[in-house]
Amino acid sequence: MQDLNDIIREVRKQKHYYGSLKTELKKQIANYPKGSIQKRTVKNNTYYYLQYRDKGKIIQDYIGSKVPAEFEKQITERQKLQAKLKPVNEKLRILNRFKV
């Protein structure tokens, strides 16, 4: 019986850890602009747009003929954080199968 209690405690601890990690990552992600940078070429001129979804619709905001380095860095950082969030969500999905 002690082994079962240890397992239950460990599952609860893991749920708490990944839940707080998810919350922290979402807070960090919210600080960065969402979407991705899209490049379009029209008559040998290159234009850049910020593309993202809003209420199911794809929105494209014009950035300019050059992307500011700081803006591109922020987009890249958000994408890295979102990549870290995926395995956390997967682990939480598995842990939530345990009804403890």
N, C-alpha and C positions, 0 to 999 in steps of 0.2 A: 504494500500500500504506500510505503514511503517513496518508492520509485515513481509511482503514478503522480503523487503530489509534487515531486521534483520536476517531472515533465510539465505538469500544469503550470507551475511557477515559472519555468523556463519559457513556455509559450507566451505567458502573460508579459514577461520581461521583454521578449522579442517584439511582441505587438506594440508595447509602449515605446521601445527604441525606434522601430521603423515608423510608427505614427508620428513621433516627435521629429524624426529626420525628414519625413514628408512635409510636415508643417514648415520646418525651417527652409527647405528647398523651395517651397511655394512662395514664401516671403521674399526670398532672394530673387526668384524669377519675376515677381511682380515689380521689382525695381528697374527692370530692363524693358525696352520697347519690344513688342511682340511682332512676329512675322519674319520674313526673309527678304533679302535684297534681290530684286529681279533686274536683269539688264535687257534693254531693248535697243536695237539699232534701226534707225529710220534715216534713209538717204545718207548713209555713211556717217551719221551722227549717233553717238551712244548716249542713252538716257537711263537713269536708274530710278527704280520705284521700290517703295516698301510695300510688300504684299502680305496681307493677313486676313483672317476671317473675323467677321463681326455678325453675330446672330445668324450664322449659316451662310452669309454672303461673303464673297471675296472682295476685299477692298484694296485698291492700289493708290498709294499716296506718292506723288512725285517728290523725288529727293533732289535731283539735279543731274548735271552732266558729269559730276564727280561725287563720290561718296566720301563724306568726312571720315577720317581714320578713326576717330573716337566713336562715331556712330556704328561703324562696321565692327569695332571691337566689342561694343555692347551687344550687338546682335549675335556675334560669335559666342560671347559669354553666356547669353541666355540659352543658346542651343546646347552648350556643354552642360548647363544645369538641367535642362530638360532630359538630356541623355542619362544623367545620373538619377533622375526621378523615375525612369521606366523600370529598372530592376527593383527599386524600393516598392513601387506599386505592385509589382508581381509578387514579391515576398509577402506583402500585406494581404494580397488576395489569397495566397496559400495559407497563411496563418489564420485568416478569418474563417477558414473552413472548420477550424477547431472551435467548438462552442464552449469556450471557457472564459 
